[in-house]
Amino acid sequence: MKNLFHDILDMDGVHGLVLLSENGKILFESLDGEQFSPQRSALSWKAIIDSLNYFHEMDLVFEHGRCYLRQIESGYLIISMGPMVSVAMIKLSCDIILPQLKKKKAGGGFRSFFRL
């Protein structure tokens, strides 16, 4: 799975990436190059996503960084990055990755893709 997100995770200033299912379950998480198990997080991602109302994509800017959130067919993609990362490059990389995620889902579901 990390190979699929390689281009995004290797960008200068990107801190990590989280892929969530529609119900908020973590399917993949890599923060600062460290990959975690999908069951690790205690955060209620679904509550956070629901509190943002419905969105297709969102760029949240903070004092020392930003988060890019994108709704995808099977859930949500969240990318944590520094303030100077090109959001246009992030969006382009997501556009390239999304068809590959759709293929994986159609070819046997996320369970086989993530070996859950």
mmCIF file of the C-alpha atoms, coordinates in Angstrom:
data_MODEL
# 
_entry.id   MODEL 
# 
loop_
_atom_site.group_PDB 
_atom_site.id 
_atom_site.type_symbol 
_atom_site.label_atom_id 
_atom_site.label_alt_id 
_atom_site.label_comp_id 
_atom_site.label_asym_id 
_atom_site.label_entity_id 
_atom_site.label_seq_id 
_atom_site.pdbx_PDB_ins_code 
_atom_site.Cartn_x 
_atom_site.Cartn_y 
_atom_site.Cartn_z 
_atom_site.occupancy 
_atom_site.B_iso_or_equiv 
_atom_site.pdbx_formal_charge 
_atom_site.auth_seq_id 
_atom_site.auth_comp_id 
_atom_site.auth_asym_id 
_atom_site.auth_atom_id 
_atom_site.pdbx_PDB_model_num 
ATOM 1   C CA . MET A 1 1   ? 0.000   0.000  0.000   1.00 0.00 ? 1   MET A CA 1 
ATOM 2   C CA . LYS A 1 2   ? 2.852   2.339  0.795   1.00 0.00 ? 2   LYS A CA 1 
ATOM 3   C CA . ASN A 1 3   ? 4.007   1.975  -2.832  1.00 0.00 ? 3   ASN A CA 1 
ATOM 4   C CA . LEU A 1 4   ? 0.729   3.450  -4.032  1.00 0.00 ? 4   LEU A CA 1 
ATOM 5   C CA . PHE A 1 5   ? 1.230   6.598  -1.937  1.00 0.00 ? 5   PHE A CA 1 
ATOM 6   C CA . HIS A 1 6   ? 5.006   6.749  -2.498  1.00 0.00 ? 6   HIS A CA 1 
ATOM 7   C CA . ASP A 1 7   ? 4.971   9.963  -4.577  1.00 0.00 ? 7   ASP A CA 1 
ATOM 8   C CA . ILE A 1 8   ? 2.912   11.867 -2.025  1.00 0.00 ? 8   ILE A CA 1 
ATOM 9   C CA . LEU A 1 9   ? 4.797   10.613 1.034   1.00 0.00 ? 9   LEU A CA 1 
ATOM 10  C CA . ASP A 1 10  ? 8.161   11.451 -0.558  1.00 0.00 ? 10  ASP A CA 1 
ATOM 11  C CA . MET A 1 11  ? 7.264   15.091 -1.260  1.00 0.00 ? 11  MET A CA 1 
ATOM 12  C CA . ASP A 1 12  ? 9.277   17.603 0.729   1.00 0.00 ? 12  ASP A CA 1 
ATOM 13  C CA . GLY A 1 13  ? 7.151   18.854 3.610   1.00 0.00 ? 13  GLY A CA 1 
ATOM 14  C CA . VAL A 1 14  ? 4.554   16.064 3.637   1.00 0.00 ? 14  VAL A CA 1 
ATOM 15  C CA . HIS A 1 15  ? 4.245   14.684 7.172   1.00 0.00 ? 15  HIS A CA 1 
ATOM 16  C CA . GLY A 1 16  ? 1.870   11.828 6.547   1.00 0.00 ? 16  GLY A CA 1 
ATOM 17  C CA . LEU A 1 17  ? -1.253  10.365 5.024   1.00 0.00 ? 17  LEU A CA 1 
ATOM 18  C CA . VAL A 1 18  ? -4.344  8.618  6.342   1.00 0.00 ? 18  VAL A CA 1 
ATOM 19  C CA . LEU A 1 19  ? -6.825  6.659  4.221   1.00 0.00 ? 19  LEU A CA 1 
ATOM 20  C CA . LEU A 1 20  ? -10.211 6.161  5.873   1.00 0.00 ? 20  LEU A CA 1 
ATOM 21  C CA . SER A 1 21  ? -13.189 4.042  4.933   1.00 0.00 ? 21  SER A CA 1 
ATOM 22  C CA . GLU A 1 22  ? -16.632 5.665  4.631   1.00 0.00 ? 22  GLU A CA 1 
ATOM 23  C CA . ASN A 1 23  ? -17.372 4.825  8.284   1.00 0.00 ? 23  ASN A CA 1 
ATOM 24  C CA . GLY A 1 24  ? -14.084 6.286  9.536   1.00 0.00 ? 24  GLY A CA 1 
ATOM 25  C CA . LYS A 1 25  ? -12.034 3.097  9.932   1.00 0.00 ? 25  LYS A CA 1 
ATOM 26  C CA . ILE A 1 26  ? -8.332  3.602  9.220   1.00 0.00 ? 26  ILE A CA 1 
ATOM 27  C CA . LEU A 1 27  ? -7.350  1.556  6.174   1.00 0.00 ? 27  LEU A CA 1 
ATOM 28  C CA . PHE A 1 28  ? -3.822  2.939  5.880   1.00 0.00 ? 28  PHE A CA 1 
ATOM 29  C CA . GLU A 1 29  ? -1.797  5.387  7.924   1.00 0.00 ? 29  GLU A CA 1 
ATOM 30  C CA . SER A 1 30  ? 1.766   6.599  7.496   1.00 0.00 ? 30  SER A CA 1 
ATOM 31  C CA . LEU A 1 31  ? 2.996   9.564  9.526   1.00 0.00 ? 31  LEU A CA 1 
ATOM 32  C CA . ASP A 1 32  ? 6.541   10.918 9.097   1.00 0.00 ? 32  ASP A CA 1 
ATOM 33  C CA . GLY A 1 33  ? 7.519   7.754  7.259   1.00 0.00 ? 33  GLY A CA 1 
ATOM 34  C CA . GLU A 1 34  ? 6.332   5.403  9.989   1.00 0.00 ? 34  GLU A CA 1 
ATOM 35  C CA . GLN A 1 35  ? 3.593   2.957  9.000   1.00 0.00 ? 35  GLN A CA 1 
ATOM 36  C CA . PHE A 1 36  ? 1.087   1.981  11.677  1.00 0.00 ? 36  PHE A CA 1 
ATOM 37  C CA . SER A 1 37  ? -1.419  -0.806 11.930  1.00 0.00 ? 37  SER A CA 1 
ATOM 38  C CA . PRO A 1 38  ? -4.985  0.113  10.876  1.00 0.00 ? 38  PRO A CA 1 
ATOM 39  C CA . GLN A 1 39  ? -6.302  -0.515 14.424  1.00 0.00 ? 39  GLN A CA 1 
ATOM 40  C CA . ARG A 1 40  ? -3.855  1.851  16.191  1.00 0.00 ? 40  ARG A CA 1 
ATOM 41  C CA . SER A 1 41  ? -5.659  5.172  16.297  1.00 0.00 ? 41  SER A CA 1 
ATOM 42  C CA . ALA A 1 42  ? -8.055  6.082  19.091  1.00 0.00 ? 42  ALA A CA 1 
ATOM 43  C CA . LEU A 1 43  ? -9.338  9.158  17.262  1.00 0.00 ? 43  LEU A CA 1 
ATOM 44  C CA . SER A 1 44  ? -12.899 9.122  16.055  1.00 0.00 ? 44  SER A CA 1 
ATOM 45  C CA . TRP A 1 45  ? -12.188 10.091 12.466  1.00 0.00 ? 45  TRP A CA 1 
ATOM 46  C CA . LYS A 1 46  ? -15.835 9.657  11.518  1.00 0.00 ? 46  LYS A CA 1 
ATOM 47  C CA . ALA A 1 47  ? -16.870 12.305 14.074  1.00 0.00 ? 47  ALA A CA 1 
ATOM 48  C CA . ILE A 1 48  ? -14.225 14.689 12.727  1.00 0.00 ? 48  ILE A CA 1 
ATOM 49  C CA . ILE A 1 49  ? -15.302 14.153 9.111   1.00 0.00 ? 49  ILE A CA 1 
ATOM 50  C CA . ASP A 1 50  ? -18.996 14.522 10.016  1.00 0.00 ? 50  ASP A CA 1 
ATOM 51  C CA . SER A 1 51  ? -18.303 17.770 11.875  1.00 0.00 ? 51  SER A CA 1 
ATOM 52  C CA . LEU A 1 52  ? -16.918 19.261 8.661   1.00 0.00 ? 52  LEU A CA 1 
ATOM 53  C CA . ASN A 1 53  ? -20.243 18.654 6.898   1.00 0.00 ? 53  ASN A CA 1 
ATOM 54  C CA . TYR A 1 54  ? -20.216 17.270 3.396   1.00 0.00 ? 54  TYR A CA 1 
ATOM 55  C CA . PHE A 1 55  ? -17.261 18.195 1.225   1.00 0.00 ? 55  PHE A CA 1 
ATOM 56  C CA . HIS A 1 56  ? -15.427 16.982 -1.854  1.00 0.00 ? 56  HIS A CA 1 
ATOM 57  C CA . GLU A 1 57  ? -12.072 18.451 -0.950  1.00 0.00 ? 57  GLU A CA 1 
ATOM 58  C CA . MET A 1 58  ? -10.799 20.841 1.667   1.00 0.00 ? 58  MET A CA 1 
ATOM 59  C CA . ASP A 1 59  ? -7.506  22.551 2.453   1.00 0.00 ? 59  ASP A CA 1 
ATOM 60  C CA . LEU A 1 60  ? -7.234  23.420 6.140   1.00 0.00 ? 60  LEU A CA 1 
ATOM 61  C CA . VAL A 1 61  ? -4.496  25.947 6.893   1.00 0.00 ? 61  VAL A CA 1 
ATOM 62  C CA . PHE A 1 62  ? -2.981  26.243 10.366  1.00 0.00 ? 62  PHE A CA 1 
ATOM 63  C CA . GLU A 1 63  ? -0.212  28.378 11.793  1.00 0.00 ? 63  GLU A CA 1 
ATOM 64  C CA . HIS A 1 64  ? 2.498   25.726 11.305  1.00 0.00 ? 64  HIS A CA 1 
ATOM 65  C CA . GLY A 1 65  ? 1.041   23.478 8.643   1.00 0.00 ? 65  GLY A CA 1 
ATOM 66  C CA . ARG A 1 66  ? -1.967  22.357 6.696   1.00 0.00 ? 66  ARG A CA 1 
ATOM 67  C CA . CYS A 1 67  ? -4.170  19.349 6.004   1.00 0.00 ? 67  CYS A CA 1 
ATOM 68  C CA . TYR A 1 68  ? -5.635  18.421 2.661   1.00 0.00 ? 68  TYR A CA 1 
ATOM 69  C CA . LEU A 1 69  ? -8.805  16.337 2.911   1.00 0.00 ? 69  LEU A CA 1 
ATOM 70  C CA . ARG A 1 70  ? -10.426 14.693 -0.065  1.00 0.00 ? 70  ARG A CA 1 
ATOM 71  C CA . GLN A 1 71  ? -13.527 12.578 -0.261  1.00 0.00 ? 71  GLN A CA 1 
ATOM 72  C CA . ILE A 1 72  ? -12.973 9.573  -2.488  1.00 0.00 ? 72  ILE A CA 1 
ATOM 73  C CA . GLU A 1 73  ? -15.359 6.876  -3.715  1.00 0.00 ? 73  GLU A CA 1 
ATOM 74  C CA . SER A 1 74  ? -14.514 4.536  -0.860  1.00 0.00 ? 74  SER A CA 1 
ATOM 75  C CA . GLY A 1 75  ? -13.951 7.027  1.966   1.00 0.00 ? 75  GLY A CA 1 
ATOM 76  C CA . TYR A 1 76  ? -11.536 9.855  2.715   1.00 0.00 ? 76  TYR A CA 1 
ATOM 77  C CA . LEU A 1 77  ? -7.907  10.731 2.138   1.00 0.00 ? 77  LEU A CA 1 
ATOM 78  C CA . ILE A 1 78  ? -6.171  13.070 4.617   1.00 0.00 ? 78  ILE A CA 1 
ATOM 79  C CA . ILE A 1 79  ? -2.686  14.444 3.977   1.00 0.00 ? 79  ILE A CA 1 
ATOM 80  C CA . SER A 1 80  ? -0.743  16.343 6.638   1.00 0.00 ? 80  SER A CA 1 
ATOM 81  C CA . MET A 1 81  ? 1.927   18.736 5.370   1.00 0.00 ? 81  MET A CA 1 
ATOM 82  C CA . GLY A 1 82  ? 3.962   21.824 6.048   1.00 0.00 ? 82  GLY A CA 1 
ATOM 83  C CA . PRO A 1 83  ? 2.726   25.282 5.058   1.00 0.00 ? 83  PRO A CA 1 
ATOM 84  C CA . MET A 1 84  ? 4.882   25.553 1.913   1.00 0.00 ? 84  MET A CA 1 
ATOM 85  C CA . VAL A 1 85  ? 3.883   22.307 0.148   1.00 0.00 ? 85  VAL A CA 1 
ATOM 86  C CA . SER A 1 86  ? 2.266   22.816 -3.254  1.00 0.00 ? 86  SER A CA 1 
ATOM 87  C CA . VAL A 1 87  ? -1.389  21.871 -2.919  1.00 0.00 ? 87  VAL A CA 1 
ATOM 88  C CA . ALA A 1 88  ? -1.585  21.743 -6.723  1.00 0.00 ? 88  ALA A CA 1 
ATOM 89  C CA . MET A 1 89  ? 1.007   18.922 -6.717  1.00 0.00 ? 89  MET A CA 1 
ATOM 90  C CA . ILE A 1 90  ? -0.882  17.135 -3.937  1.00 0.00 ? 90  ILE A CA 1 
ATOM 91  C CA . LYS A 1 91  ? -4.129  17.360 -5.933  1.00 0.00 ? 91  LYS A CA 1 
ATOM 92  C CA . LEU A 1 92  ? -2.397  16.133 -9.098  1.00 0.00 ? 92  LEU A CA 1 
ATOM 93  C CA . SER A 1 93  ? -0.888  13.178 -7.243  1.00 0.00 ? 93  SER A CA 1 
ATOM 94  C CA . CYS A 1 94  ? -4.309  12.323 -5.785  1.00 0.00 ? 94  CYS A CA 1 
ATOM 95  C CA . ASP A 1 95  ? -5.860  12.484 -9.253  1.00 0.00 ? 95  ASP A CA 1 
ATOM 96  C CA . ILE A 1 96  ? -3.288  9.954  -10.438 1.00 0.00 ? 96  ILE A CA 1 
ATOM 97  C CA . ILE A 1 97  ? -3.766  7.616  -7.449  1.00 0.00 ? 97  ILE A CA 1 
ATOM 98  C CA . LEU A 1 98  ? -7.590  7.587  -7.299  1.00 0.00 ? 98  LEU A CA 1 
ATOM 99  C CA . PRO A 1 99  ? -8.138  5.396  -10.394 1.00 0.00 ? 99  PRO A CA 1 
ATOM 100 C CA . GLN A 1 100 ? -5.698  2.863  -8.926  1.00 0.00 ? 100 GLN A CA 1 
ATOM 101 C CA . LEU A 1 101 ? -7.682  2.793  -5.667  1.00 0.00 ? 101 LEU A CA 1 
ATOM 102 C CA . LYS A 1 102 ? -10.897 2.199  -7.638  1.00 0.00 ? 102 LYS A CA 1 
ATOM 103 C CA . LYS A 1 103 ? -9.281  -0.713 -9.486  1.00 0.00 ? 103 LYS A CA 1 
ATOM 104 C CA . LYS A 1 104 ? -8.142  -2.295 -6.236  1.00 0.00 ? 104 LYS A CA 1 
ATOM 105 C CA . LYS A 1 105 ? -11.616 -1.979 -4.735  1.00 0.00 ? 105 LYS A CA 1 
ATOM 106 C CA . ALA A 1 106 ? -13.309 -3.450 -7.815  1.00 0.00 ? 106 ALA A CA 1 
ATOM 107 C CA . GLY A 1 107 ? -10.825 -6.310 -8.013  1.00 0.00 ? 107 GLY A CA 1 
ATOM 108 C CA . GLY A 1 108 ? -11.616 -7.941 -4.684  1.00 0.00 ? 108 GLY A CA 1 
ATOM 109 C CA . GLY A 1 109 ? -12.530 -5.306 -2.187  1.00 0.00 ? 109 GLY A CA 1 
ATOM 110 C CA . PHE A 1 110 ? -10.452 -3.499 0.392   1.00 0.00 ? 110 PHE A CA 1 
ATOM 111 C CA . ARG A 1 111 ? -10.198 -6.567 2.598   1.00 0.00 ? 111 ARG A CA 1 
ATOM 112 C CA . SER A 1 112 ? -8.005  -8.385 0.090   1.00 0.00 ? 112 SER A CA 1 
ATOM 113 C CA . PHE A 1 113 ? -6.169  -5.195 -0.880  1.00 0.00 ? 113 PHE A CA 1 
ATOM 114 C CA . PHE A 1 114 ? -5.180  -4.359 2.681   1.00 0.00 ? 114 PHE A CA 1 
ATOM 115 C CA . ARG A 1 115 ? -4.963  -8.005 3.775   1.00 0.00 ? 115 ARG A CA 1 
ATOM 116 C CA . LEU A 1 116 ? -7.459  -7.422 6.625   1.00 0.00 ? 116 LEU A CA 1 
# 
